[in-house]
Amino acid sequence: MSYYDSGFSDARVGAVPFAVVLPGTIKQEIESIDHYVRRLNHDVQTHKAQLGPELVEDWHLFVEDWQTFVKNSESWFSRSSAVTYDRALDYRKRADAWAEILRRRNAASESAETLPAPAPKGDLISSVLKLAAIGIAAYVGVNVYRGWKASKQRQLQPQQTEAA
């Protein structure tokens, strides 16, 4: 089973019940798929006559949907969700299906095979450490905010007693 099929790197299949996918990794996957879709689009535009108007129209709808997804995934925050990554992998599968259609109709200029973005290197320890670091940073951030808020309240209390 490959990283593309499972969502894990080949070395971690069966060893890790989860994977931490960072926004940069998701961006890399989206860029890889975008290159793939652009290559397929070139093939479709080159072989329009072979494909027929209905198939070309369906292709344009797919490309429009893909471009909307890419536009909505431009910000770091929008790529911070596993849902975005799952959708990107779904688009890759759909693009693979289109590549197969083009190959069967002799409209593909290159092989139908494409490689997904490289799997992030790491193991369970590094994934757990990243997750722990994020948790610690959130804990420290919350406590710093609470301390700041408490100090502001202490500064306001003496002023309120002097006014009374």
Residue pairs with C-beta under 8 A, 6 or more apart in sequence:
1 10
1 13
2 10
2 116
3 9
3 10
3 116
3 119
4 89
4 92
4 116
6 13
7 19
7 21
7 85
7 89
8 16
8 19
8 119
9 19
9 119
9 120
9 121
9 122
10 119
11 123
12 19
12 123
12 124
15 124
16 123
16 124
16 127
18 127
19 127
20 127
20 130
20 131
21 82
21 85
21 120
22 120
22 130
23 76
23 79
23 80
25 85
25 117
25 120
26 73
26 79
26 84
26 85
26 88
27 73
27 79
28 117
28 118
29 85
29 88
29 89
29 92
29 116
29 117
30 70
30 73
30 79
30 88
31 117
32 114
32 115
32 116
32 117
33 66
33 88
33 91
33 92
33 95
34 66
34 70
36 92
36 95
36 99
36 114
37 63
37 66
37 91
37 95
39 109
39 110
40 95
40 98
40 99
40 102
40 108
41 59
41 63
42 109
43 102
43 107
43 108
43 109
43 110
44 51
44 56
44 59
44 102
44 107
46 107
46 109
47 102
47 105
47 106
47 107
48 56
50 105
50 106
50 107
51 59
51 102
51 105
51 107
55 101
59 98
62 94
62 98
66 91
66 95
69 87
69 88
69 91
72 78
73 79
73 84
73 88
78 84
79 85
89 116
92 114
92 116
95 114
96 112
96 114
99 108
99 112
99 114
100 112
102 108
102 112
103 111
103 112
